[in-house]
Amino acid sequence: MAGLFFLVVLVVAGIVLQRVLGRRMRLRIHDPEGRRVSPEWNLDGARIIGLIAVPFAVIIMFATSFHVVPVGHALVIFNTVTKSFRLGRQGFTFVAPFISATADYDLRRLEYTMSGVSGEGRKNQIDDSLWSPTREGLQVGIDLTVWHHLDPAQVIAIHQKIGPDYEEKIIRPAVRSVIRLVISEYPVMDVYSSRRAQIQDEINAKTKALVEKDGFVVDEVVLRDVRFTPEFAKAIEAKQIAQQSAEQMKYTLEKEQKEAERKVIEAQGRANAINVINKALAQNPNYIKYLYVDKLSDKISVIVSDQNTIMDLKGILGAKDR
């Protein structure tokens, strides 16, 4: 279409130039009586204009017939005369003027995000989460990103059957359908935590199988977030608080139980020690004196217990040293 535009501009410029030059090159013709008659165009002037305009038009048409296809893109070229398609890859490609219609396609990896967070996603002015019922019938919102690209060999077929807005016609509906199908098979707590990775793998497999046969290559479907209704979110929070309280109580009970067990073991040890001492006293009554002396300082050698009793510790201490 650019070639046609330049050609129209060129024709208009040629007409204006022809009129200007024609006025200067027209012959002054007079009748036998000396009166001026209507002028005729000078054919030589027209030839000069043609020699200038035609090559210039050819140059313009030739220059506008080449398109630069950006890196990572492909240009679908439709010939309106032969009704045939051709794919122009990145770099310079020739497009026949006047009879060609073109459409540019990005072959690089593209991102399509559906999110309930303002400012994120393709539709960032609305809550674009994918809400789906779980096995129990509870609604959960899934925020996700689809990384995808086009199969270059299928670009012409995609252009014929679907068109450039294939993300809204194919990618989005396919992912929404798969999300509802997969989420409905799992309990809500599996979606929330324990089996989230398994659910993501299943969504990837089903999405790829659904769209790749038509030339859309899904690289990865990533679950960004799982959201709940406000009522269920409060219930989840209350449950988590209760679980934390139960865990704290369990920890306290276990601690007290271990402390009780420690005291029992300590008491049993003391009882065993008393039994040993009692047996020793039964066999040797002086053993109690030994225990008493064992607790005294090494510098004490004599103890006066009353006016009539003096305890000589030399023998006992000697026995202790031995």
C-alpha atoms as one frame of an Amber mdcrd trajectory, in Angstrom:
protein
   0.000   0.000   0.000   2.944   2.323   0.539   3.898   1.896  -3.150   0.393
   2.906  -4.234   0.510   5.989  -2.026   3.815   7.131  -3.484   2.557   6.485
  -7.001  -0.509   8.686  -6.434   1.729  11.405  -5.030   3.994  11.062  -8.054
   1.110  11.288 -10.539  -0.264  14.414  -8.858   3.213  15.970  -8.848   3.605
  15.087 -12.544   0.327  16.739 -13.449   1.271  19.902 -11.599   4.732  19.905
 -13.196   3.235  19.346 -16.625   0.917  22.311 -16.247   3.703  24.577 -15.075
   6.096  23.576 -17.847   3.329  23.531 -20.439   2.540  27.135 -19.798   6.141
  28.055 -20.439   6.596  25.849 -23.492   3.338  26.470 -25.342   3.715  28.140
 -28.806   2.319  31.529 -29.476   0.157  30.975 -32.615  -1.526  33.860 -34.498
  -4.016  33.839 -37.337  -3.305  35.614 -40.698  -4.844  38.750 -39.325  -2.388
  38.788 -36.410  -4.811  37.745 -33.738  -3.726  35.211 -31.061  -5.468  31.833
 -31.196  -5.847  29.078 -28.519  -2.470  27.555 -27.695  -1.686  23.863 -28.141
   0.584  21.808 -25.885   4.106  21.427 -27.078   4.695  17.704 -27.691   8.393
  18.047 -26.964   7.607  19.389 -23.487   5.332  16.423 -22.775   8.066  14.046
 -23.822  10.502  15.715 -21.433   8.031  15.383 -18.563   7.495  11.732 -19.430
  11.216  11.040 -19.509  11.537  12.542 -16.037   8.398  11.141 -14.438   8.494
   7.523 -15.635  11.981   6.608 -14.331  11.226   8.434 -11.116   8.009   6.434
 -10.707   9.856   3.186 -11.369  12.479   4.030  -8.739   9.812   4.895  -6.176
   7.891   1.683  -6.847  11.035  -0.412  -6.646  12.136   1.194  -3.388   8.750
   0.756  -1.721   8.452  -2.872  -2.829  11.046  -4.030  -0.293  10.039  -4.473
   3.340  12.274  -4.940   6.366  10.969  -7.782   8.532  12.138  -7.330  12.173
  14.283  -9.944  13.882  12.162 -12.797  15.217   9.179 -11.893  13.032   7.615
 -13.281   9.856   5.624 -11.437   7.194   2.656 -13.224   5.606   2.312 -11.950
   2.016  -0.951 -12.553   0.145  -1.052 -12.048  -3.640  -4.532 -10.775  -4.469
  -4.168 -11.726  -8.154  -2.898 -15.311  -7.853  -4.546 -15.756  -4.419  -1.383
 -17.379  -3.110   0.495 -16.931   0.186   4.181 -16.503   0.830   6.132 -16.124
   4.090   8.851 -13.490   4.341  11.388 -14.113   7.090  13.471 -11.580   9.016
  15.494  -9.120   6.915  14.692  -7.690   3.467  11.815  -9.274   1.560  10.164
  -8.299  -1.731   6.470  -7.402  -1.762   4.826  -6.859  -5.115   3.161  -3.408
  -5.068  -0.583  -2.842  -5.569  -1.434  -6.552  -5.503  -0.103  -7.629  -2.099
  -1.633  -7.639   1.384   0.685  -8.267   4.329   0.423  -9.213   8.028   3.286
  -9.277  10.535   3.615 -12.113  13.105   5.948 -12.267  16.093   7.644 -15.690
  16.267   9.426 -15.042  19.570   8.223 -16.343  22.924   5.242 -14.317  24.070
   3.645 -13.935  27.491  -0.054 -14.004  28.222  -0.882 -13.307  31.879  -4.279
 -13.550  33.563  -4.248 -12.010  37.025  -6.534 -10.404  39.554  -3.865  -7.882
  40.592  -4.355  -4.393  39.182  -1.632  -3.495  36.678  -0.773  -7.099  35.843
  -1.894  -9.213  32.953  -3.342  -8.580  29.531  -6.582  -7.188  30.982  -5.055
  -5.237  33.844  -8.062  -3.034  34.575 -10.297  -5.894  35.768 -10.069  -9.000
  37.941  -8.878 -11.444  35.296  -8.285 -14.434  37.590  -9.625 -17.769  36.380
 -12.258 -18.734  38.948 -13.069 -22.419  39.060 -14.893 -24.761  41.475 -12.892
 -27.432  43.297 -14.070 -30.971  43.989 -16.062 -29.688  46.994 -17.622 -26.908
  44.915 -15.593 -24.116  46.537 -14.490 -21.308  44.223 -10.758 -20.619  43.827
  -9.128 -17.984  41.637  -6.028 -18.935  39.658  -3.512 -16.285  38.510  -1.264
 -17.667  35.790   1.104 -16.865  32.929   1.259 -18.728  29.608   4.568 -18.625
  27.722   4.009 -19.568  24.093   5.226 -19.035  20.526   4.163 -19.841  16.969
   5.412 -22.702  14.851   6.929 -20.932  11.794   5.735 -23.719   9.509   2.124
 -23.054  10.576   2.049 -19.250  10.397   0.316 -19.069   7.005  -2.320 -21.597
   8.112  -2.876 -19.656  11.344  -3.288 -16.427   9.348  -5.837 -18.062   7.025
  -7.911 -19.776   9.737  -7.575 -17.498  12.774  -5.701 -14.247  12.183  -3.319
 -12.090  14.234  -5.561 -12.005  17.344  -5.032 -15.716  17.973  -4.205 -15.184
  21.670  -7.755 -14.055  22.426  -9.326 -16.635  20.120  -7.214 -19.706  20.972
  -4.751 -19.349  23.888  -7.073 -17.727  26.404 -10.137 -19.977  25.843  -7.968
 -23.121  25.845  -6.288 -22.275  29.152  -9.580 -21.309  30.802 -11.129 -24.607
  29.738  -8.180 -26.679  31.000  -8.059 -24.819  34.333 -11.715 -25.550  35.069
 -11.319 -29.171  34.007  -8.253 -29.837  36.166  -9.147 -27.824  39.286 -12.537
 -29.514  39.561 -10.773 -32.855  40.131  -8.859 -31.751  43.273  -9.860 -30.827
  46.842  -9.342 -27.206  47.749  -6.438 -27.879  50.129  -4.545 -29.741  47.380
  -4.879 -26.689  45.157  -3.755 -24.449  47.991  -0.638 -26.319  49.054   0.384
 -29.949  48.899  -0.258 -30.931  45.253   0.122 -27.585  43.526   3.158 -28.685
  41.486   1.317 -31.782  40.272  -1.685 -29.667  39.266   0.584 -27.301  37.305
   2.154 -30.236  35.436  -1.287 -31.583  34.540  -2.426 -28.165  33.284   0.697
 -27.928  31.113   0.164 -31.345  29.566  -3.522 -30.799  28.782  -2.985 -27.276
  27.380  -0.182 -28.406  25.077  -2.233 -31.312  23.787  -5.162 -28.985  23.093
  -3.439 -26.198  21.101  -0.188 -27.505  19.645  -1.906 -29.439  16.862  -2.908
 -26.065  15.377   0.606 -24.596  15.420   0.621 -22.928  18.854   3.580 -24.083
  20.942   3.030 -23.756  24.706   6.387 -23.512  26.489   5.038 -23.376  30.046
   1.922 -22.571  32.036   2.975 -21.120  35.388   0.573 -20.858  38.344   1.369
 -17.493  39.891  -1.103 -17.466  42.769  -4.171 -19.194  44.208  -6.875 -16.916
  45.578 -10.009 -17.633  47.605 -13.245 -15.866  48.371 -12.993 -13.567  51.444
 -15.149 -15.918  53.551 -13.054 -18.976  52.782  -9.807 -17.059  53.274 -10.965
 -16.162  56.821 -11.817 -19.814  57.474  -8.381 -20.891  56.267  -6.725 -18.305
  58.497  -8.738 -19.444  61.531  -7.841 -23.060  60.822  -4.160 -22.225  60.574
  -4.309 -20.340  63.880  -6.009 -23.335  65.512  -3.400 -25.682  64.077  -0.609
 -23.484  65.392  -2.243 -23.425  68.847  -2.564 -27.204  68.780   1.052 -27.581
  67.791   2.072 -25.246  70.619   0.004 -27.228  73.117   1.468 -30.479  71.858
   4.951 -29.074  72.281   4.160 -27.935  75.842   2.729 -31.343  76.791   5.700
 -33.165  75.338   8.039 -30.861  77.240   6.221 -31.428  80.525   6.125 -35.165
  79.931   9.845 -35.258  79.337  10.406 -33.184  82.479   8.272 -35.623  84.511
  10.207 -38.545  83.088  13.439 -36.819  84.019  12.256 -36.331  87.611  11.195
 -39.987  87.851  14.595 -41.097  86.621  16.265 -38.725  89.087  14.156 -40.037
  91.985  14.876 -43.597  91.019  18.579 -42.781  91.016  18.356 -41.284  94.485
  16.405 -44.269  95.785  18.997 -46.635  94.381  21.750 -44.579  96.032  19.951
 -44.750  99.392  19.604 -48.527  99.075  23.330 -48.843  98.405  24.140 -46.691
 101.445  21.771 -48.680 103.669  23.399 -51.921 102.629  26.850 -50.483 103.352
  25.729 -49.297 106.820  24.303 -52.675 107.616  27.622 -54.306 106.797  29.794
 -51.595 108.432  28.269 -49.126 110.948  31.349 -46.901 110.690  30.480 -46.206
 107.036  28.372 -43.277 108.151  31.425 -41.766 109.830  33.361 -42.214 106.592
  30.714 -40.366 104.614  30.769 -37.574 107.202  34.536 -37.267 107.128  34.568
 -37.413 103.311  32.678 -34.135 103.218  35.141 -32.378 105.588  38.157 -30.327
 104.671  41.516 -32.124 104.500  42.925 -29.716 107.142  40.623 -31.036 109.926
  42.127 -33.991 111.865  40.216 -33.949 115.217  36.557 -33.305 115.996  35.131
 -32.710 119.523  31.477 -33.662 119.367  30.779 -33.151 123.154  32.742 -32.906
 126.392  33.235 -36.639 126.643  33.848 -37.544 122.970  36.901 -36.740 120.857
  36.977 -38.218 117.306  40.442 -38.939 115.977  40.259 -38.688 112.195  43.793
 -39.877 111.416  42.774 -43.503 111.063  39.676 -42.692 109.091  41.508 -40.232
 106.849  44.258 -42.755 106.322  41.686 -45.252 105.238  40.244 -42.597 102.925
  43.640 -41.945 101.363  44.174 -45.636 100.825
